[in-house]
Amino acid sequence: MAAIGAVGSGLGAVRAAQDAGAIQLRLGGTGDTSFGDTLQGFLHEVSSMRAEANDAIGAFVRGEPVEIHQVMAAAEEAGIALDMLIEIRNKLADAYRAVMQMQS
């Protein structure tokens, strides 16, 4: 959970820079979705996947009729999604450092 918080705080910095006009990135497609909004969407999606996995684990522990393979799949999907989000954060941090080194 600390990793999600770290990503969220990094997203806050991206959002502040975007609001200040320093970042004007738009994704392909309709052009209505900003880069920060997309990252925030990923963050919420990962958070909901973790919540679903925790609900499935809790249901299994309480003895409710839940298939073990569904519980394991939900937990694994949430773990993979979190790993991907952490890698995205790492790549963004590397890109930020590279841009800052170019400016100095």
Number of C-alpha atoms within 10 A of each C-alpha: 8 7 13 17 11 13 19 17 12 15 18 14 13 19 20 14 14 16 11 10 9 11 15 12 12 15 12 9 7 7 9 10 13 17 17 22 15 13 19 17 12 16 20 14 15 22 17 13 20 21 15 16 22 16 15 22 19 14 15 16 10 10 9 10 8 15 11 12 9 14 19 14 13 21 21 15 15 22 16 13 19 22 14 14 19 16 12 14 20 13 12 14 13 12 12 12 12 11 11 10 9 8 7 5
